[in-house]
Amino acid sequence: MPRMSKVEMYAAIRRDHRGGMSMRELERKHGVTWRTVRKALDSSWPEPRKKLPPRATGLDRYKPVIDEILRADLDAPRKQRHTVTRIFHRLVEEHGADVSYGMVRYNVAARKPEILVESGKAPLEAFVPQTHRPGHEAEVDFGDVTIRLVGELVSCYLFSFRLSYSGKAVHRVFASCGQEAFFEGHVHALQTLGGVPRSKVRYDNLKAAVARVLGLNRARVEADRWIAFKSHYGIESFYCRPGIEGAHEKGGIEGQIGYFRRNHFVPVPEVSSLAELNEMVEQWDRQDDARRIGSRSRTIAEEFALEQPLLMPLPEEPFETGRLFTPRVDRYGQIPVRTNRYSVPIRLIGKRVRVILHASHLVVYDQNVEVARHERLIAKGAVRLELDHYLEVLVRKPGAFPGSTALEQARSAGKFPRSTTRGGPRP
């Protein structure tokens, strides 16, 4: 039989007393003292157990020293304040303290906020609950993610667009968080959602959108292409305050990126391309539509079904999200684009070509004819070569074929088996 709690025992004593049992009978039946019976009859709720005074520790004599260090840190530069490790080392080296690191860490964690309040420097900030109208508001941000791409660990960027009312979010992974990825993420999200929010979209001060922040207010100098993009889709931007003070102004998207990363990027996904990963991301987005946010009674999908008809319609004409470059082809049949190099047909050596750089790939045009298409490189200072671009010169210089970089890249990609290279290239 499970042991009764103290509340249950008090209830039983009071019930038996109402039935006519005397104090002595109550003591014998419940196996308690007269004092316990008296307390149970005086109150149905037991008195809280008194806390024992804290035991003395070897750190007690050094607590004033820790307090002094923490008070001095209030006026020190933010990046030159004491860490717990530094406080521990100072106690050992300067005061000869025989204490453990854990004791110091526990004390600092307890005293640091108390000293901040005692100093009067603790920020007292009120948060006002917000109600979002369906179809009116959204939040956008990037988050870092690590993936295993073709067997190698690389860092990528997770674009997230979240409707504030329903919590419906659309994600996309890019090799960079530049303006091309920023625009393509928007286009993908708006097409997936089937409309544009009618009111403001909240943004951090991303370089893809903001050329310059004017002070600590909300005035911004926006990038010209971003202004044109917003005008095309009818987006009204709202910029959060710079730094950590503005993080709570887009708390929905901050929490969404953390949730998505913890639930879908753990363990680290292994893929052969970003296109494969983004197919998985789209599937994860559909799965997440079935969950409920907090204590809401409806799922994200049910809330979005109410919100979607209230979004503004998408424009009929597409917006060119790629960035234009006009590099000159060097003597190796390569063109520089940002920090990397890509091959083009060698017949274009010395000519200027037109390059449209997208977030995940780039397209090369000679006048209006497409002459090359490459997957965008993630690492800086890398080179991507296509073997077909060099066939014309390799026919004239067959000795250069076995050791060519283009051949090695083709082998690594599985496009050119080693057995076919014996005796030179096949006709």
C-alpha positions in Angstrom: 0.0 0.0 0.0 1.5 3.3 -1.0 2.5 5.7 1.8 0.1 8.6 2.4 1.4 12.1 1.8 1.2 14.6 4.7 -1.7 16.4 3.1 -3.6 13.1 2.8 -2.8 12.2 6.5 -4.1 15.6 7.6 -7.3 15.0 5.7 -7.7 11.6 7.3 -7.2 13.0 10.8 -9.7 15.8 10.3 -12.2 13.3 8.8 -11.9 10.9 11.8 -12.1 13.8 14.2 -15.4 14.9 12.6 -16.6 11.3 13.1 -16.1 11.7 16.9 -12.6 10.3 17.6 -10.7 11.7 20.5 -7.2 13.2 20.3 -5.7 10.0 21.9 -7.6 7.7 19.5 -6.3 9.8 16.6 -2.8 9.5 17.8 -3.0 5.7 18.1 -4.8 5.1 14.8 -2.5 7.3 12.7 0.7 6.6 14.6 1.6 10.3 15.2 2.2 12.6 18.1 -0.3 14.8 19.9 1.5 17.8 18.3 0.9 16.5 14.8 -2.8 15.8 15.5 -3.2 19.4 16.8 -1.6 20.8 13.7 -3.9 18.8 11.4 -7.0 20.0 13.3 -5.8 23.6 13.1 -5.1 23.6 9.4 -5.8 21.4 6.4 -2.5 22.3 4.8 0.8 21.3 6.4 3.3 23.9 7.3 6.2 24.1 4.8 9.3 22.4 6.0 11.8 24.8 7.4 14.9 25.2 5.3 18.1 24.2 7.0 20.8 26.9 7.2 23.4 26.6 4.5 26.4 24.5 5.5 29.8 26.3 5.7 32.1 25.8 2.8 35.7 26.6 2.0 34.4 29.3 -0.4 32.7 31.4 2.3 35.7 33.5 3.2 36.3 34.4 -0.5 32.7 35.3 -1.3 33.4 39.1 -0.6 36.3 38.9 -3.0 34.0 37.5 -5.8 31.4 40.2 -5.1 34.1 42.9 -5.4 35.2 41.4 -8.8 31.6 41.3 -10.1 31.0 44.9 -9.0 34.1 46.1 -10.7 33.0 44.3 -13.9 29.9 46.5 -14.1 32.1 49.4 -15.3 34.6 47.3 -17.3 34.4 47.0 -21.1 32.0 44.2 -22.1 34.7 42.1 -23.8 37.1 42.5 -20.9 35.0 41.2 -18.0 35.8 38.3 -15.8 34.7 34.8 -16.8 34.1 32.2 -14.1 37.4 30.5 -15.1 39.3 33.8 -14.7 37.7 34.4 -11.3 38.6 30.8 -10.2 42.2 31.3 -11.3 42.5 34.6 -9.5 41.2 33.1 -6.3 43.8 30.3 -6.5 46.7 32.3 -7.6 46.2 35.6 -5.7 44.5 34.3 -2.5 45.6 30.7 -2.3 42.1 29.5 -2.2 41.5 25.7 -1.9 38.2 25.6 -3.7 36.7 23.8 -6.7 35.7 25.3 -10.0 32.1 24.1 -9.5 31.8 26.0 -6.2 32.9 29.2 -7.8 30.6 28.8 -10.9 27.6 28.1 -8.6 28.3 31.2 -6.5 28.9 33.5 -9.5 25.7 32.3 -11.2 23.7 33.2 -8.1 25.4 36.5 -7.2 25.9 38.1 -10.6 22.2 39.0 -11.2 21.8 40.0 -7.6 24.7 42.4 -7.8 23.3 43.8 -11.1 20.0 44.6 -9.4 21.7 46.0 -6.3 23.7 48.4 -8.5 20.5 49.8 -10.1 21.9 49.0 -13.5 19.6 46.1 -14.2 17.4 46.9 -17.2 13.8 47.0 -16.3 12.0 46.3 -19.6 8.3 45.5 -20.0 7.1 43.2 -22.8 3.6 43.9 -24.3 1.7 40.8 -25.6 1.0 41.1 -29.4 -2.0 40.0 -31.5 -1.3 39.4 -35.2 -4.0 39.7 -37.8 -4.2 36.9 -40.3 -2.5 37.7 -43.6 -0.8 40.9 -42.4 2.6 40.2 -40.9 5.7 38.0 -41.3 9.3 37.6 -40.1 12.5 36.8 -42.0 16.0 35.8 -41.0 19.0 33.5 -41.7 20.4 30.9 -39.5 23.7 28.9 -39.7 23.5 25.2 -40.3 26.2 22.5 -40.8 25.7 19.7 -43.3 27.8 16.9 -44.7 28.0 17.6 -48.5 29.6 14.9 -50.6 31.3 13.6 -47.4 32.7 17.0 -46.3 31.4 19.1 -43.4 30.4 22.6 -44.7 28.6 25.5 -43.2 25.5 26.8 -45.0 22.7 29.2 -44.4 19.1 28.4 -43.6 16.6 31.1 -44.9 13.4 31.2 -43.0 10.1 33.1 -43.8 7.4 32.8 -41.1 3.9 34.2 -41.1 3.2 35.7 -37.7 -0.5 34.7 -37.4 -0.4 31.0 -38.3 3.2 30.3 -37.7 3.5 28.8 -41.2 7.2 28.8 -42.1 9.0 28.2 -45.3 12.7 27.3 -45.3 15.5 27.1 -47.9 19.2 26.2 -47.6 21.8 28.3 -49.5 25.6 28.3 -49.9 25.7 31.9 -48.9 23.5 34.6 -47.2 24.2 37.1 -49.9 21.6 39.2 -51.7 20.9 36.5 -54.4 20.0 34.0 -51.6 18.0 36.6 -49.8 15.9 37.3 -52.9 15.6 33.7 -54.0 14.5 32.7 -50.5 11.7 35.3 -50.6 10.6 34.2 -54.1 10.4 30.5 -53.0 8.6 31.4 -49.8 6.0 33.7 -51.4 5.3 31.2 -54.2 4.9 28.4 -51.6 2.6 30.5 -49.5 0.7 31.7 -52.5 0.7 35.4 -51.6 2.3 38.4 -49.9 1.7 39.7 -46.3 -0.4 42.9 -46.5 1.4 44.7 -43.7 5.0 44.7 -42.4 7.6 42.0 -42.7 10.1 42.2 -39.8 13.9 42.0 -40.7 17.2 42.0 -38.9 19.7 44.5 -40.3 20.9 42.1 -43.0 23.5 43.4 -45.4 21.5 42.1 -48.3 18.8 44.6 -47.5 20.4 47.4 -45.4 23.3 49.4 -46.8 23.6 51.6 -43.6 22.0 51.8 -40.2 21.4 55.4 -39.1 22.0 55.4 -35.3 19.9 53.3 -32.9 16.5 54.2 -34.3 14.8 52.5 -37.2 16.1 54.7 -40.0 17.9 52.7 -42.7 19.6 53.3 -46.0 18.3 50.4 -48.1 20.1 48.7 -51.0 18.8 49.8 -54.4 18.0 46.3 -55.6 16.2 45.5 -52.4 14.0 48.6 -52.8 13.1 47.5 -56.3 12.4 43.9 -55.1 10.1 45.2 -52.3 8.3 47.5 -54.8 7.8 44.5 -57.2 6.1 42.3 -54.5 4.5 45.1 -52.4 6.5 44.2 -49.3 6.6 46.7 -46.4 9.8 46.3 -44.4 10.1 46.8 -40.7 13.6 46.8 -39.2 14.3 45.7 -35.6 16.6 47.6 -33.3 20.3 46.8 -33.8 21.9 44.3 -31.5 20.5 42.0 -28.9 17.9 44.7 -27.8 16.0 44.1 -31.0 16.0 40.2 -30.8 12.7 40.0 -29.0 11.0 42.1 -31.8 11.2 39.1 -34.1 11.1 36.3 -31.4 8.9 34.2 -33.6 11.5 33.7 -36.3 14.3 33.3 -33.8 12.5 30.4 -32.1 11.4 28.9 -35.4 15.0 28.7 -36.7 16.1 27.1 -33.5 13.2 24.6 -33.6 13.8 23.6 -37.2 17.6 23.2 -36.7 17.2 21.1 -33.5 14.5 18.8 -35.0 15.7 18.4 -38.6 19.5 19.0 -38.7 20.3 16.7 -35.8 22.0 14.4 -36.6 23.9 16.3 -39.3 22.2 15.5 -42.7 24.4 13.8 -45.4 23.5 14.8 -49.0 25.1 14.9 -52.4 23.9 18.4 -53.3 22.0 21.4 -52.0 19.1 20.5 -54.3 18.7 17.1 -52.6 18.8 18.8 -49.2 16.2 21.4 -50.2 13.9 18.6 -51.3 14.2 17.2 -47.8 13.6 20.7 -46.3 10.3 21.0 -48.3 9.2 17.7 -46.9 10.1 18.8 -43.3 8.1 22.0 -43.8 5.0 19.9 -44.8 5.5 17.7 -41.7 5.7 20.6 -39.4 2.3 21.9 -40.6 0.7 19.2 -38.5 2.1 20.5 -35.2 0.5 22.9 -32.7 2.3 25.9 -31.4 2.2 26.3 -27.7 -1.4 26.0 -26.3 -3.1 26.7 -29.6 -6.2 24.5 -30.4 -5.5 24.4 -34.1 -2.5 23.1 -36.1 -0.3 25.3 -38.2 -2.0 23.9 -41.3 -5.5 24.7 -40.0 -4.4 28.3 -39.0 -2.8 28.8 -42.4 -6.0 27.7 -44.2 -7.7 30.7 -42.6 -4.8 33.0 -43.3 -3.8 32.1 -46.9 -7.0 33.7 -48.6 -6.2 37.0 -46.9 -2.7 37.4 -48.4 -2.1 39.8 -51.3 -1.8 38.1 -54.7 1.6 37.6 -56.3 2.7 39.8 -59.2 2.3 38.2 -62.6 5.9 39.1 -63.8 8.9 37.4 -62.2 11.8 39.3 -60.7 15.3 38.6 -61.7 17.0 37.6 -58.5 20.4 36.9 -60.0 23.3 39.4 -59.9 24.9 40.4 -63.3 28.7 40.2 -63.9 30.7 40.8 -67.1 34.1 39.2 -66.6 36.7 38.6 -69.2 37.8 35.0 -70.1 41.5 34.4 -69.2 43.9 32.2 -71.1 43.0 29.2 -69.1 39.4 29.5 -70.3 38.2 30.6 -66.8 36.2 33.6 -65.5 36.4 35.1 -62.0 33.1 35.4 -60.1 33.3 36.7 -56.6 36.1 34.8 -55.0 36.0 31.7 -57.2 36.7 30.7 -60.8 34.7 28.8 -63.4 35.4 27.4 -66.8 33.8 28.3 -70.1 34.5 27.0 -73.7 38.1 27.9 -74.6 36.9 29.6 -77.9 35.8 32.5 -75.7 39.3 33.3 -74.4 39.9 37.0 -74.4 36.2 37.9 -74.7 33.8 39.4 -72.1 30.9 37.2 -71.2 27.7 37.9 -69.3 27.2 36.0 -66.0 24.0 35.7 -64.0 25.0 34.6 -60.5 22.2 32.9 -58.5 22.3 31.6 -54.9 23.0 28.0 -55.9 24.2 28.2 -59.5 25.5 30.5 -62.2 24.8 30.8 -65.9 27.2 32.2 -68.5 26.0 33.8 -71.8 27.9 34.8 -74.9 25.7 37.6 -76.1 22.3 35.9 -75.7 23.4 32.3 -76.0 24.0 30.2 -72.9 27.5 28.7 -73.1 28.0 27.3 -69.5 26.2 26.5 -66.4 27.8 25.6 -63.0 26.8 24.8 -59.5 27.9 27.6 -57.3 31.0 26.9 -55.2 30.7 27.1 -51.4 34.4 27.5 -50.5 36.4 30.6 -51.2 39.2 30.5 -53.7 37.9 27.3 -55.4 37.8 26.4 -59.1 35.2 24.5 -61.0 36.1 23.2 -64.4 34.0 21.3 -67.0 36.0 18.8 -69.1 33.9 19.4 -72.2 35.1 23.1 -72.3 38.7 21.9 -72.9 38.1 19.1 -75.5 39.0 21.4 -78.4 42.5 22.2 -77.0 43.1 18.7 -75.7 42.7 17.3 -79.3 45.6 19.5 -80.3 47.6 18.9 -77.1 46.8 15.3 -76.1 49.8 15.2 -73.7 48.1 17.7 -71.4 45.1 15.4 -71.0 46.2 12.9 -68.3 47.3 15.6 -65.8 44.6 18.2 -66.4 42.7 19.6 -63.5 39.4 19.3 -65.5 40.0 15.6 -65.8 40.6 15.1 -62.1 37.4 17.0 -61.3 35.5 14.9 -63.7 36.9 11.7 -62.1 36.0 13.0 -58.6 32.5 13.6 -59.8 32.3 10.1 -61.3 31.8 11.5 -64.9 35.0 10.0 -66.3 36.1 6.5 -65.3 39.9 5.9 -65.1 39.8 2.9 -67.5 38.8 5.2 -70.4 42.0 7.3 -70.1 44.5 4.7 -71.2 46.1 5.7 -74.4 44.6 9.1 -74.4 41.1 10.4 -74.9 38.7 8.3 -76.9 37.5 9.9 -80.1 
